[in-house]
Amino acid sequence: MKPAFVIAGTDTDVGKTVFAAALTGALDGSYWKPIQSGTDGGGDLDIVGRLSGLPRERLLPEAYRLSRPLSPHRAAELDGVEIDVARLEEGLPEARPLIVEMAGGLLVPLSRKHLQVRLLQKWDIPVILVARTALGTINHSLLSIFALRMHEVSIHGIAFVGDANEDSERTISDFGQVRRLGRLPNLAPLDASTLRQAFSEHFRLEDFA
């Protein structure tokens, strides 16, 4: 069976959209971000399209496009929108391979009653946690791993983004008891070609079978 993965970050701006683009392109899959908070520049769907090289029909439309770059619950309130969590729970696309990118970290609120991790419990597909390599990543990463385990969500592994930091990466994988999938280096320029090459050099496709 072709795989499906959820891409979740340890924090905002850790590089999960770039990693999601690389993995979706490598698997020749489909990409879905259920909630887009902040639409200046088009949003993450456009970034993934540009970096993955996939045709438009593989870039699945968001369930919610919120104008402000805020936590989904607050962005929705300011836009006069109510996020229907039950709709999202039942609305996982059937396309495979499928890469689903979450909005920010695991415990961001979708409403005043529900945290994002609830969706992961309902969907029951493995999570790839994306973490930066900079200072502070050990604490953020281990807290995220513990939150996933507390909510009984399957963790496929952890992917790092940034400059190499062997000790931090090893410490997180050892304490968290998670598979270290690889690390995407900072790329300049960042485009479909450089991203595809970096992914092939730093990750093994068979780890995502």
N, CA and C atoms as an extended XYZ file, in Angstrom:
627
Properties=species:S:1:pos:R:3:atomname:S:1:resname:S:1:resid:I:1 pbc="F F F"
N         0.846       -1.196        0.000 N   MET     1
C         0.000        0.000        0.000 CA  MET     1
C         0.881        1.244        0.000 C   MET     1
N         0.523        2.222       -0.810 N   LYS     2
C         1.300        3.460       -0.865 CA  LYS     2
C         1.125        4.249        0.424 C   LYS     2
N         2.182        4.945        0.859 N   PRO     3
C         2.173        5.521        2.205 CA  PRO     3
C         1.406        6.835        2.312 C   PRO     3
N         1.072        7.160        3.544 N   ALA     4
C         0.555        8.477        3.917 CA  ALA     4
C         1.267        8.894        5.187 C   ALA     4
N         1.681       10.149        5.247 N   PHE     5
C         2.375       10.672        6.416 CA  PHE     5
C         1.822       12.049        6.761 C   PHE     5
N         1.815       12.346        8.057 N   VAL     6
C         1.563       13.693        8.535 CA  VAL     6
C         2.900       14.342        8.854 C   VAL     6
N         3.093       15.561        8.371 N   ILE     7
C         4.295       16.331        8.680 CA  ILE     7
C         3.923       17.366        9.742 C   ILE     7
N         4.541       17.239       10.904 N   ALA     8
C         4.278       18.157       12.014 CA  ALA     8
C         5.591       18.781       12.462 C   ALA     8
N         5.536       20.023       12.887 N   GLY     9
C         6.735       20.725       13.326 CA  GLY     9
C         6.818       20.821       14.832 C   GLY     9
N         8.043       20.982       15.324 N   THR    10
C         8.231       21.204       16.749 CA  THR    10
C         7.887       22.641       17.131 C   THR    10
N         7.766       23.510       16.132 N   ASP    11
C         7.517       24.932       16.348 CA  ASP    11
C         7.161       25.518       14.988 C   ASP    11
N         6.897       26.797       14.927 N   THR    12
C         6.658       27.434       13.648 CA  THR    12
C         7.982       27.775       12.972 C   THR    12
N         7.965       27.781       11.653 N   ASP    13
C         9.144       28.138       10.852 CA  ASP    13
C        10.348       27.237       11.109 C   ASP    13
N        10.105       25.937       11.275 N   VAL    14
C        11.220       25.003       11.449 CA  VAL    14
C        11.660       24.376       10.130 C   VAL    14
N        10.903       24.624        9.062 N   GLY    15
C        11.260       24.071        7.762 CA  GLY    15
C        10.376       22.924        7.313 C   GLY    15
N         9.217       22.732        7.959 N   LYS    16
C         8.397       21.589        7.609 CA  LYS    16
C         7.775       21.705        6.226 C   LYS    16
N         7.507       22.924        5.751 N   THR    17
C         6.954       23.069        4.404 CA  THR    17
C         7.982       22.670        3.348 C   THR    17
N         9.224       23.060        3.559 N   VAL    18
C        10.284       22.673        2.618 CA  VAL    18
C        10.474       21.162        2.646 C   VAL    18
N        10.490       20.573        3.843 N   PHE    19
C        10.613       19.118        3.923 CA  PHE    19
C         9.413       18.428        3.283 C   PHE    19
N         8.213       18.948        3.534 N   ALA    20
C         7.012       18.359        2.933 CA  ALA    20
C         7.093       18.394        1.413 C   ALA    20
N         7.595       19.500        0.867 N   ALA    21
C         7.757       19.599       -0.589 CA  ALA    21
C         8.737       18.557       -1.093 C   ALA    21
N         9.857       18.396       -0.392 N   ALA    22
C        10.872       17.427       -0.806 CA  ALA    22
C        10.322       16.011       -0.764 C   ALA    22
N         9.617       15.656        0.313 N   LEU    23
C         9.116       14.298        0.453 CA  LEU    23
C         7.987       14.018       -0.544 C   LEU    23
N         7.082       14.970       -0.727 N   THR    24
C         5.994       14.771       -1.684 CA  THR    24
C         6.549       14.568       -3.083 C   THR    24
N         7.544       15.373       -3.450 N   GLY    25
C         8.157       15.212       -4.763 CA  GLY    25
C         8.876       13.881       -4.897 C   GLY    25
N         9.611       13.475       -3.862 N   ALA    26
C        10.362       12.218       -3.916 CA  ALA    26
C         9.438       11.010       -4.027 C   ALA    26
N         8.265       11.083       -3.391 N   LEU    27
C         7.302        9.981       -3.426 CA  LEU    27
C         6.354       10.080       -4.611 C   LEU    27
N         6.463       11.185       -5.379 N   ASP    28
C         5.537       11.439       -6.486 CA  ASP    28
C         4.099       11.365       -5.978 C   ASP    28
N         3.876       12.062       -4.867 N   GLY    29
C         2.600       11.965       -4.182 CA  GLY    29
C         1.721       13.191       -4.335 C   GLY    29
N         0.779       13.320       -3.403 N   SER    30
C        -0.122       14.463       -3.324 CA  SER    30
C         0.091       15.162       -1.990 C   SER    30
N        -0.139       16.472       -1.990 N   TYR    31
C         0.110       17.299       -0.801 CA  TYR    31
C        -1.190       17.960       -0.370 C   TYR    31
N        -1.419       17.962        0.950 N   TRP    32
C        -2.602       18.621        1.505 CA  TRP    32
C        -2.236       19.309        2.802 C   TRP    32
N        -2.581       20.589        2.893 N   LYS    33
C        -2.473       21.323        4.151 CA  LYS    33
C        -3.885       21.735        4.544 C   LYS    33
N        -4.486       21.084        5.529 N   PRO    34
C        -5.895       21.339        5.843 CA  PRO    34
C        -6.194       22.788        6.190 C   PRO    34
N        -5.287       23.428        6.948 N   ILE    35
C        -5.521       24.799        7.412 CA  ILE    35
C        -4.329       25.659        7.047 C   ILE    35
N        -4.582       26.703        6.282 N   GLN    36
C        -3.547       27.678        5.950 CA  GLN    36
C        -3.837       28.964        6.709 C   GLN    36
N        -2.953       29.325        7.629 N   SER    37
C        -3.088       30.587        8.365 CA  SER    37
C        -2.068       31.578        7.824 C   SER    37
N        -2.557       32.604        7.143 N   GLY    38
C        -1.695       33.591        6.503 CA  GLY    38
C        -1.592       33.302        5.014 C   GLY    38
N        -2.107       34.223        4.210 N   THR    39
C        -2.160       33.991        2.764 CA  THR    39
C        -1.325       34.979        1.961 C   THR    39
N        -0.552       35.825        2.603 N   ASP    40
C         0.348       36.705        1.862 CA  ASP    40
C         1.358       35.852        1.092 C   ASP    40
N         1.507       36.137       -0.194 N   GLY    41
C         2.433       35.356       -1.016 CA  GLY    41
C         1.842       34.055       -1.507 C   GLY    41
N         0.570       33.807       -1.195 N   GLY    42
C        -0.107       32.635       -1.725 CA  GLY    42
C        -0.235       31.475       -0.763 C   GLY    42
N         0.651       31.383        0.226 N   GLY    43
C         0.549       30.296        1.184 CA  GLY    43
C         1.460       29.126        0.848 C   GLY    43
N         1.426       28.111        1.721 N   ASP    44
C         2.343       26.980        1.601 CA  ASP    44
C         2.044       26.100        0.396 C   ASP    44
N         0.801       26.079       -0.057 N   LEU    45
C         0.461       25.290       -1.240 CA  LEU    45
C         1.286       25.736       -2.441 C   LEU    45
N         1.431       27.037       -2.612 N   ASP    46
C         2.218       27.560       -3.725 CA  ASP    46
C         3.703       27.248       -3.553 C   ASP    46
N         4.182       27.321       -2.310 N   ILE    47
C         5.592       27.000       -2.059 CA  ILE    47
C         5.873       25.542       -2.401 C   ILE    47
N         5.009       24.651       -1.952 N   VAL    48
C         5.193       23.229       -2.227 CA  VAL    48
C         5.106       22.957       -3.726 C   VAL    48
N         4.181       23.620       -4.411 N   GLY    49
C         4.092       23.444       -5.850 CA  GLY    49
C         5.368       23.841       -6.563 C   GLY    49
N         5.940       24.951       -6.137 N   ARG    50
C         7.173       25.446       -6.776 CA  ARG    50
C         8.363       24.547       -6.452 C   ARG    50
N         8.456       24.057       -5.229 N   LEU    51
C         9.628       23.297       -4.813 CA  LEU    51
C         9.537       21.809       -5.126 C   LEU    51
N         8.344       21.277       -5.271 N   SER    52
C         8.181       19.846       -5.531 CA  SER    52
C         8.178       19.525       -7.016 C   SER    52
N         7.758       20.502       -7.830 N   GLY    53
C         7.642       20.256       -9.259 CA  GLY    53
C         6.437       19.414       -9.637 C   GLY    53
N         5.517       19.198       -8.707 N   LEU    54
C         4.346       18.366       -8.973 CA  LEU    54
C         3.279       19.139       -9.749 C   LEU    54
N         2.467       18.454      -10.533 N   PRO    55
C         1.378       19.125      -11.245 CA  PRO    55
C         0.326       19.637      -10.278 C   PRO    55
N        -0.440       20.608      -10.722 N   ARG    56
C        -1.397       21.287       -9.853 CA  ARG    56
C        -2.428       20.335       -9.247 C   ARG    56
N        -2.814       19.313       -9.989 N   GLU    57
C        -3.848       18.415       -9.476 CA  GLU    57
C        -3.372       17.582       -8.290 C   GLU    57
N        -2.054       17.543       -8.043 N   ARG    58
C        -1.538       16.842       -6.866 CA  ARG    58
C        -1.478       17.748       -5.637 C   ARG    58
N        -1.766       19.016       -5.831 N   LEU    59
C        -1.746       19.979       -4.731 CA  LEU    59
C        -3.190       20.217       -4.309 C   LEU    59
N        -3.610       19.531       -3.279 N   LEU    60
C        -5.018       19.493       -2.904 CA  LEU    60
C        -5.411       20.768       -2.160 C   LEU    60
N        -6.575       21.324       -2.451 N   PRO    61
C        -6.972       22.598       -1.831 CA  PRO    61
C        -7.185       22.474       -0.332 C   PRO    61
N        -6.865       23.538        0.374 N   GLU    62
C        -7.050       23.577        1.818 CA  GLU    62
C        -8.527       23.521        2.174 C   GLU    62
N        -8.806       22.995        3.343 N   ALA    63
C       -10.169       23.059        3.866 CA  ALA    63
C       -10.489       24.464        4.369 C   ALA    63
N        -9.463       25.156        4.903 N   TYR    64
C        -9.629       26.511        5.414 CA  TYR    64
C        -8.424       27.350        5.017 C   TYR    64
N        -8.699       28.517        4.435 N   ARG    65
C        -7.658       29.505        4.125 CA  ARG    65
C        -7.949       30.753        4.958 C   ARG    65
N        -7.125       30.993        5.949 N   LEU    66
C        -7.313       32.093        6.893 CA  LEU    66
C        -6.298       33.175        6.593 C   LEU    66
N        -6.726       34.420        6.631 N   SER    67
C        -5.909       35.505        6.084 CA  SER    67
C        -4.715       35.884        6.948 C   SER    67
N        -4.808       35.694        8.263 N   ARG    68
C        -3.752       36.182        9.159 CA  ARG    68
C        -2.806       35.053        9.601 C   ARG    68
N        -1.515       35.343        9.710 N   PRO    69
C        -0.543       34.337       10.137 CA  PRO    69
C        -0.531       34.167       11.658 C   PRO    69
N        -1.613       33.596       12.170 N   LEU    70
C        -1.792       33.408       13.608 CA  LEU    70
C        -2.169       31.957       13.881 C   LEU    70
N        -2.240       31.599       15.150 N   SER    71
C        -2.774       30.297       15.510 CA  SER    71
C        -4.140       30.111       14.848 C   SER    71
N        -4.444       28.923       14.336 N   PRO    72
C        -5.700       28.744       13.594 CA  PRO    72
C        -6.941       29.200       14.335 C   PRO    72
N        -7.017       28.962       15.629 N   HIS    73
C        -8.232       29.349       16.348 CA  HIS    73
C        -8.439       30.857       16.309 C   HIS    73
N        -7.353       31.625       16.460 N   ARG    74
C        -7.482       33.082       16.480 CA  ARG    74
C        -7.639       33.639       15.073 C   ARG    74
N        -6.916       33.082       14.121 N   ALA    75
C        -7.070       33.520       12.733 CA  ALA    75
C        -8.495       33.291       12.255 C   ALA    75
N        -9.072       32.162       12.649 N   ALA    76
C       -10.455       31.876       12.260 CA  ALA    76
C       -11.429       32.860       12.904 C   ALA    76
N       -11.224       33.143       14.171 N   GLU    77
C       -12.106       34.100       14.851 CA  GLU    77
C       -12.072       35.463       14.172 C   GLU    77
N       -10.878       35.930       13.829 N   LEU    78
C       -10.758       37.250       13.205 CA  LEU    78
C       -11.341       37.275       11.802 C   LEU    78
N       -11.352       36.122       11.133 N   ASP    79
C       -11.952       36.041        9.792 CA  ASP    79
C       -13.441       35.727        9.850 C   ASP    79
N       -13.990       35.547       11.050 N   GLY    80
C       -15.403       35.210       11.175 CA  GLY    80
C       -15.721       33.805       10.710 C   GLY    80
N       -14.764       32.887       10.895 N   VAL    81
C       -14.904       31.501       10.444 CA  VAL    81
C       -14.848       30.582       11.658 C   VAL    81
N       -15.632       29.526       11.639 N   GLU    82
C       -15.549       28.486       12.663 CA  GLU    82
C       -14.963       27.228       12.037 C   GLU    82
N       -13.847       26.760       12.559 N   ILE    83
C       -13.233       25.539       12.041 CA  ILE    83
C       -14.017       24.338       12.553 C   ILE    83
N       -14.539       23.561       11.628 N   ASP    84
C       -15.314       22.370       11.953 CA  ASP    84
C       -14.342       21.199       12.100 C   ASP    84
N       -13.992       20.891       13.330 N   VAL    85
C       -12.995       19.851       13.589 CA  VAL    85
C       -13.500       18.492       13.128 C   VAL    85
N       -14.778       18.211       13.318 N   ALA    86
C       -15.335       16.929       12.882 CA  ALA    86
C       -15.219       16.775       11.366 C   ALA    86
N       -15.409       17.856       10.638 N   ARG    87
C       -15.258       17.815        9.179 CA  ARG    87
C       -13.835       17.447        8.791 C   ARG    87
N       -12.855       18.015        9.484 N   LEU    88
C       -11.458       17.696        9.203 CA  LEU    88
C       -11.138       16.252        9.584 C   LEU    88
N       -11.680       15.795       10.700 N   GLU    89
C       -11.424       14.420       11.134 CA  GLU    89
C       -11.876       13.402       10.100 C   GLU    89
N       -12.984       13.696        9.446 N   GLU    90
C       -13.549       12.752        8.476 CA  GLU    90
C       -13.121       13.050        7.049 C   GLU    90
N       -12.347       14.128        6.859 N   GLY    91
C       -12.081       14.607        5.507 CA  GLY    91
C       -10.703       14.317        4.966 C   GLY    91
N        -9.999       13.326        5.503 N   LEU    92
C        -8.663       13.008        5.008 CA  LEU    92
C        -8.756       12.522        3.559 C   LEU    92
N        -8.037       13.155        2.638 N   PRO    93
C        -8.101       12.727        1.226 CA  PRO    93
C        -7.666       11.275        1.051 C   PRO    93
N        -8.214       10.634        0.033 N   GLU    94
C        -7.897        9.239       -0.235 CA  GLU    94
C        -6.664        9.074       -1.115 C   GLU    94
N        -6.151       10.170       -1.682 N   ALA    95
C        -4.991       10.086       -2.565 CA  ALA    95
C        -3.800        9.471       -1.838 C   ALA    95
N        -3.045        8.625       -2.532 N   ARG    96
C        -1.846        8.009       -1.988 CA  ARG    96
C        -0.778        7.927       -3.077 C   ARG    96
N         0.487        8.163       -2.778 N   PRO    97
C         1.009        8.622       -1.491 CA  PRO    97
C         0.467       10.009       -1.136 C   PRO    97
N         0.297       10.250        0.134 N   LEU    98
C        -0.267       11.511        0.608 CA  LEU    98
C         0.624       12.077        1.702 C   LEU    98
N         0.932       13.364        1.573 N   ILE    99
C         1.662       14.101        2.597 CA  ILE    99
C         0.745       15.194        3.126 C   ILE    99
N         0.488       15.164        4.423 N   VAL   100
C        -0.383       16.137        5.076 CA  VAL   100
C         0.478       17.022        5.966 C   VAL   100
N         0.443       18.316        5.731 N   GLU   101
C         1.221       19.244        6.560 CA  GLU   101
C         0.311       19.961        7.549 C   GLU   101
N         0.676       19.895        8.812 N   MET   102
C        -0.113       20.548        9.848 CA  MET   102
C         0.261       22.030        9.959 C   MET   102
N        -0.554       22.758       10.694 N   ALA   103
C        -0.348       24.193       10.884 CA  ALA   103
C         0.406       24.409       12.193 C   ALA   103
N         1.704       24.746       12.097 N   GLY   104
C         2.477       25.014       13.303 CA  GLY   104
C         2.737       23.752       14.110 C   GLY   104
N         2.774       23.905       15.446 N   GLY   105
C         3.100       22.791       16.329 CA  GLY   105
C         1.905       21.920       16.651 C   GLY   105
N         2.163       20.864       17.400 N   LEU   106
C         1.147       19.849       17.667 CA  LEU   106
C        -0.013       20.353       18.515 C   LEU   106
N         0.283       21.226       19.460 N   LEU   107
C        -0.736       21.623       20.427 CA  LEU   107
C        -1.333       22.996       20.144 C   LEU   107
N        -1.217       23.478       18.913 N   VAL   108
C        -1.893       24.735       18.602 CA  VAL   108
C        -3.406       24.489       18.588 C   VAL   108
N        -4.198       25.445       19.049 N   PRO   109
C        -5.646       25.264       19.076 CA  PRO   109
C        -6.260       25.461       17.686 C   PRO   109
N        -7.220       24.595       17.357 N   LEU   110
C        -8.043       24.790       16.158 CA  LEU   110
C        -9.318       25.554       16.500 C   LEU   110
N        -9.701       25.480       17.756 N   SER   111
C       -10.860       26.211       18.270 CA  SER   111
C       -10.609       26.430       19.754 C   SER   111
N       -11.584       26.988       20.431 N   ARG   112
C       -11.442       27.190       21.878 CA  ARG   112
C       -11.626       25.883       22.659 C   ARG   112
N       -11.920       24.788       21.928 N   LYS   113
C       -12.148       23.509       22.595 CA  LYS   113
C       -11.198       22.403       22.143 C   LYS   113
N       -10.572       22.562       20.972 N   HIS   114
C        -9.839       21.440       20.389 CA  HIS   114
C        -8.427       21.834       19.983 C   HIS   114
N        -7.469       20.963       20.319 N   LEU   115
C        -6.088       21.121       19.890 CA  LEU   115
C        -5.847       20.314       18.615 C   LEU   115
N        -4.840       20.711       17.856 N   GLN   116
C        -4.569       20.095       16.561 CA  GLN   116
C        -4.250       18.603       16.672 C   GLN   116
N        -3.629       18.188       17.767 N   VAL   117
C        -3.245       16.795       17.912 CA  VAL   117
C        -4.444       15.853       17.847 C   VAL   117
N        -5.632       16.370       18.101 N   ARG   118
C        -6.844       15.543       18.007 CA  ARG   118
C        -7.011       14.979       16.601 C   ARG   118
N        -6.658       15.757       15.578 N   LEU   119
C        -6.767       15.262       14.213 CA  LEU   119
C        -5.847       14.070       13.985 C   LEU   119
N        -4.649       14.138       14.557 N   LEU   120
C        -3.696       13.054       14.370 CA  LEU   120
C        -4.206       11.768       15.014 C   LEU   120
N        -4.858       11.898       16.150 N   GLN   121
C        -5.444       10.722       16.795 CA  GLN   121
C        -6.513       10.096       15.899 C   GLN   121
N        -7.321       10.927       15.297 N   LYS   122
C        -8.431       10.438       14.483 CA  LYS   122
C        -7.927        9.825       13.179 C   LYS   122
N        -6.979       10.480       12.522 N   TRP   123
C        -6.520        9.993       11.213 CA  TRP   123
C        -5.738        8.691       11.327 C   TRP   123
N        -4.977        8.532       12.393 N   ASP   124
C        -4.233        7.297       12.634 CA  ASP   124
C        -3.283        6.959       11.485 C   ASP   124
N        -2.531        7.962       11.020 N   ILE   125
C        -1.439        7.718       10.085 CA  ILE   125
C        -0.155        8.250       10.722 C   ILE   125
N         0.989        7.670       10.397 N   PRO   126
C         2.223        8.020       11.124 CA  PRO   126
C         2.662        9.457       10.897 C   PRO   126
N         3.275       10.004       11.926 N   VAL   127
C         3.744       11.386       11.928 CA  VAL   127
C         5.254       11.417       11.721 C   VAL   127
N         5.691       12.312       10.852 N   ILE   128
C         7.107       12.662       10.758 CA  ILE   128
C         7.267       14.024       11.415 C   ILE   128
N         8.060       14.057       12.468 N   LEU   129
C         8.296       15.298       13.188 CA  LEU   129
C         9.472       16.024       12.551 C   LEU   129
N         9.302       17.301       12.240 N   VAL   130
C        10.362       18.113       11.649 CA  VAL   130
C        10.859       19.089       12.698 C   VAL   130
N        12.184       19.106       12.883 N   ALA   131
C        12.794       19.934       13.920 CA  ALA   131
C        13.964       20.715       13.344 C   ALA   131
N        14.192       21.897       13.884 N   ARG   132
C        15.390       22.644       13.509 CA  ARG   132
C        16.596       22.047       14.233 C   ARG   132
N        17.786       22.444       13.825 N   THR   133
C        18.999       21.956       14.490 CA  THR   133
C        19.600       23.004       15.421 C   THR   133
N        19.032       24.190       15.468 N   ALA   134
C        19.599       25.292       16.251 CA  ALA   134
C        19.340       25.104       17.745 C   ALA   134
N        19.931       25.983       18.532 N   LEU   135
C        19.804       25.943       19.987 CA  LEU   135
C        18.336       25.929       20.411 C   LEU   135
N        18.012       25.083       21.353 N   GLY   136
C        16.641       24.942       21.835 CA  GLY   136
C        15.909       23.758       21.247 C   GLY   136
N        16.499       23.139       20.217 N   THR   137
C        15.770       22.071       19.530 CA  THR   137
C        15.594       20.832       20.390 C   THR   137
N        16.523       20.548       21.315 N   ILE   138
C        16.382       19.340       22.131 CA  ILE   138
C        15.105       19.408       22.966 C   ILE   138
N        14.912       20.512       23.638 N   ASN   139
C        13.723       20.663       24.477 CA  ASN   139
C        12.443       20.628       23.649 C   ASN   139
N        12.385       21.423       22.583 N   HIS   140
C        11.175       21.459       21.752 CA  HIS   140
C        10.877       20.101       21.141 C   HIS   140
N        11.917       19.419       20.684 N   SER   141
C        11.716       18.131       20.015 CA  SER   141
C        11.226       17.074       20.992 C   SER   141
N        11.867       16.984       22.160 N   LEU   142
C        11.458       15.964       23.123 CA  LEU   142
C        10.057       16.226       23.667 C   LEU   142
N         9.717       17.491       23.878 N   LEU   143
C         8.350       17.799       24.308 CA  LEU   143
C         7.333       17.364       23.258 C   LEU   143
N         7.661       17.591       21.989 N   SER   144
C         6.752       17.195       20.904 CA  SER   144
C         6.628       15.680       20.827 C   SER   144
N         7.748       14.973       20.968 N   ILE   145
C         7.709       13.515       20.957 CA  ILE   145
C         6.863       12.989       22.110 C   ILE   145
N         7.060       13.552       23.298 N   PHE   146
C         6.285       13.107       24.463 CA  PHE   146
C         4.800       13.413       24.279 C   PHE   146
N         4.483       14.551       23.646 N   ALA   147
C         3.072       14.886       23.403 CA  ALA   147
C         2.442       13.880       22.445 C   ALA   147
N         3.154       13.484       21.414 N   LEU   148
C         2.624       12.484       20.482 CA  LEU   148
C         2.390       11.155       21.190 C   LEU   148
N         3.342       10.754       22.011 N   ARG   149
C         3.198        9.471       22.709 CA  ARG   149
C         2.051        9.534       23.729 C   ARG   149
N         1.925       10.663       24.410 N   MET   150
C         0.852       10.807       25.394 CA  MET   150
C        -0.515       10.668       24.729 C   MET   150
N        -0.602       11.139       23.473 N   HIS   151
C        -1.866       11.053       22.746 CA  HIS   151
C        -1.950        9.804       21.874 C   HIS   151
N        -0.984        8.897       22.042 N   GLU   152
C        -0.975        7.598       21.348 CA  GLU   152
C        -0.993        7.761       19.832 C   GLU   152
N        -0.152        8.678       19.351 N   VAL   153
C         0.005        8.911       17.915 CA  VAL   153
C         1.305        8.257       17.463 C   VAL   153
N         1.239        7.507       16.383 N   SER   154
C         2.413        6.801       15.869 CA  SER   154
C         3.434        7.785       15.290 C   SER   154
N         4.703        7.604       15.647 N   ILE   155
C         5.780        8.461       15.148 CA  ILE   155
C         6.625        7.648       14.170 C   ILE   155
N         6.657        8.076       12.923 N   HIS   156
C         7.474        7.378       11.928 CA  HIS   156
C         8.953        7.704       12.108 C   HIS   156
N         9.243        8.932       12.508 N   GLY   157
C        10.631        9.340       12.702 CA  GLY   157
C        10.739       10.844       12.779 C   GLY   157
N        11.966       11.318       12.884 N   ILE   158
C        12.222       12.753       12.977 CA  ILE   158
C        13.170       13.166       11.859 C   ILE   158
N        12.867       14.295       11.234 N   ALA   159
C        13.709       14.871       10.185 CA  ALA   159
C        14.164       16.246       10.653 C   ALA   159
N        15.432       16.532       10.456 N   PHE   160
C        15.993       17.805       10.878 CA  PHE   160
C        16.191       18.716        9.676 C   PHE   160
N        16.149       20.021        9.948 N   VAL   161
C        16.391       21.030        8.918 CA  VAL   161
C        17.358       22.058        9.484 C   VAL   161
N        18.455       22.286        8.763 N   GLY   162
C        19.424       23.292        9.197 CA  GLY   162
C        20.846       22.778        9.116 C   GLY   162
N        21.737       23.549        9.703 N   ASP   163
C        23.146       23.158        9.727 CA  ASP   163
C        23.337       21.913       10.595 C   ASP   163
N        24.326       21.108       10.246 N   ALA   164
C        24.576       19.869       10.984 CA  ALA   164
C        24.865       20.155       12.456 C   ALA   164
N        24.256       19.356       13.323 N   ASN   165
C        24.519       19.401       14.758 CA  ASN   165
C        24.381       17.970       15.263 C   ASN   165
N        25.432       17.202       15.066 N   GLU   166
C        25.379       15.761       15.324 CA  GLU   166
C        24.961       15.448       16.759 C   GLU   166
N        25.497       16.174       17.720 N   ASP   167
C        25.172       15.839       19.102 CA  ASP   167
C        23.699       16.069       19.410 C   ASP   167
N        23.150       17.207       18.989 N   SER   168
C        21.730       17.485       19.248 CA  SER   168
C        20.839       16.459       18.554 C   SER   168
N        21.154       16.142       17.299 N   GLU   169
C        20.338       15.183       16.558 CA  GLU   169
C        20.371       13.806       17.227 C   GLU   169
N        21.551       13.367       17.625 N   ARG   170
C        21.676       12.062       18.268 CA  ARG   170
C        21.001       12.062       19.637 C   ARG   170
N        21.161       13.148       20.390 N   THR   171
C        20.554       13.237       21.721 CA  THR   171
C        19.040       13.140       21.631 C   THR   171
N        18.452       13.831       20.671 N   ILE   172
C        16.992       13.795       20.511 CA  ILE   172
C        16.518       12.403       20.138 C   ILE   172
N        17.185       11.785       19.168 N   SER   173
C        16.745       10.457       18.733 CA  SER   173
C        16.942        9.428       19.838 C   SER   173
N        18.017        9.557       20.637 N   ASP   174
C        18.259        8.608       21.721 CA  ASP   174
C        17.250        8.768       22.855 C   ASP   174
N        17.095        9.987       23.358 N   PHE   175
C        16.161       10.200       24.454 CA  PHE   175
C        14.719        9.970       24.009 C   PHE   175
N        14.402       10.403       22.788 N   GLY   176
C        13.039       10.241       22.292 CA  GLY   176
C        12.740        8.862       21.763 C   GLY   176
N        13.790        8.048       21.573 N   GLN   177
C        13.624        6.700       21.015 CA  GLN   177
C        12.853        6.735       19.705 C   GLN   177
N        13.312        7.615       18.805 N   VAL   178
C        12.704        7.750       17.485 CA  VAL   178
C        13.777        7.575       16.413 C   VAL   178
N        13.347        7.148       15.244 N   ARG   179
C        14.257        6.978       14.124 CA  ARG   179
C        14.669        8.343       13.575 C   ARG   179
N        15.979        8.535       13.409 N   ARG   180
C        16.485        9.750       12.774 CA  ARG   180
C        16.503        9.516       11.268 C   ARG   180
N        15.634       10.215       10.555 N   LEU   181
C        15.476        9.975        9.122 CA  LEU   181
C        16.541       10.668        8.285 C   LEU   181
N        17.013       11.818        8.740 N   GLY   182
C        18.011       12.573        7.991 CA  GLY   182
C        17.898       14.054        8.282 C   GLY   182
N        18.658       14.826        7.523 N   ARG   183
C        18.673       16.280        7.736 CA  ARG   183
C        18.767       16.999        6.399 C   ARG   183
N        17.879       17.965        6.207 N   LEU   184
C        17.959       18.855        5.056 CA  LEU   184
C        18.849       20.038        5.419 C   LEU   184
N        19.919       20.272        4.699 N   PRO   185
C        20.757       21.439        4.990 CA  PRO   185
C        20.082       22.716        4.512 C   PRO   185
N        20.556       23.850        5.005 N   ASN   186
C        20.120       25.130        4.457 CA  ASN   186
C        20.605       25.234        3.013 C   ASN   186
N        19.720       25.623        2.118 N   LEU   187
C        20.028       25.635        0.697 CA  LEU   187
C        19.972       27.046        0.131 C   LEU   187
N        20.979       27.397       -0.627 N   ALA   188
C        20.999       28.678       -1.333 CA  ALA   188
C        21.689       28.458       -2.688 C   ALA   188
N        20.933       28.554       -3.762 N   PRO   189
C        19.508       28.884       -3.801 CA  PRO   189
C        18.638       27.686       -3.414 C   PRO   189
N        17.420       27.994       -2.997 N   LEU   190
C        16.436       26.968       -2.706 CA  LEU   190
C        15.457       26.913       -3.868 C   LEU   190
N        15.513       25.842       -4.628 N   ASP   191
C        14.579       25.649       -5.726 CA  ASP   191
C        14.321       24.156       -5.886 C   ASP   191
N        13.507       23.780       -6.854 N   ALA   192
C        13.129       22.377       -7.012 CA  ALA   192
C        14.341       21.492       -7.250 C   ALA   192
N        15.294       21.974       -8.016 N   SER   193
C        16.469       21.174       -8.352 CA  SER   193
C        17.374       20.960       -7.143 C   SER   193
N        17.693       22.040       -6.427 N   THR   194
C        18.586       21.904       -5.274 CA  THR   194
C        17.925       21.109       -4.150 C   THR   194
N        16.611       21.267       -3.997 N   LEU   195
C        15.910       20.528       -2.951 CA  LEU   195
C        15.863       19.033       -3.276 C   LEU   195
N        15.583       18.713       -4.517 N   ARG   196
C        15.544       17.304       -4.919 CA  ARG   196
C        16.905       16.640       -4.698 C   ARG   196
N        17.976       17.328       -5.054 N   GLN   197
C        19.312       16.774       -4.881 CA  GLN   197
C        19.649       16.610       -3.403 C   GLN   197
N        19.330       17.622       -2.590 N   ALA   198
C        19.630       17.547       -1.160 CA  ALA   198
C        18.875       16.406       -0.497 C   ALA   198
N        17.618       16.220       -0.868 N   PHE   199
C        16.842       15.126       -0.274 CA  PHE   199
C        17.450       13.777       -0.639 C   PHE   199
N        17.836       13.607       -1.879 N   SER   200
C        18.406       12.327       -2.299 CA  SER   200
C        19.748       12.048       -1.628 C   SER   200
N        20.479       13.106       -1.274 N   GLU   201
C        21.788       12.928       -0.641 CA  GLU   201
C        21.697       12.691        0.859 C   GLU   201
N        20.645       13.180        1.493 N   HIS   202
C        20.576       13.155        2.954 CA  HIS   202
C        19.484       12.252        3.518 C   HIS   202
N        18.654       11.680        2.649 N   PHE   203
C        17.586       10.770        3.091 CA  PHE   203
C        17.583        9.528        2.209 C   PHE   203
N        17.050        8.444        2.750 N   ARG   204
C        16.890        7.210        1.993 CA  ARG   204
C        15.410        7.008        1.696 C   ARG   204
N        15.076        6.901        0.437 N   LEU   205
C        13.669        6.792        0.046 CA  LEU   205
C        13.006        5.551        0.659 C   LEU   205
N        13.779        4.496        0.853 N   GLU   206
C        13.202        3.277        1.414 CA  GLU   206
C        12.728        3.472        2.857 C   GLU   206
N        13.220        4.500        3.531 N   ASP   207
C        12.744        4.762        4.891 CA  ASP   207
C        11.325        5.304        4.915 C   ASP   207
N        10.783        5.640        3.746 N   PHE   208
C         9.431        6.179        3.664 CA  PHE   208
C         8.493        5.227        2.933 C   PHE   208
N         8.909        3.971        2.795 N   ALA   209
C         8.074        2.987        2.115 CA  ALA   209
C         6.883        2.623        2.996 C   ALA   209
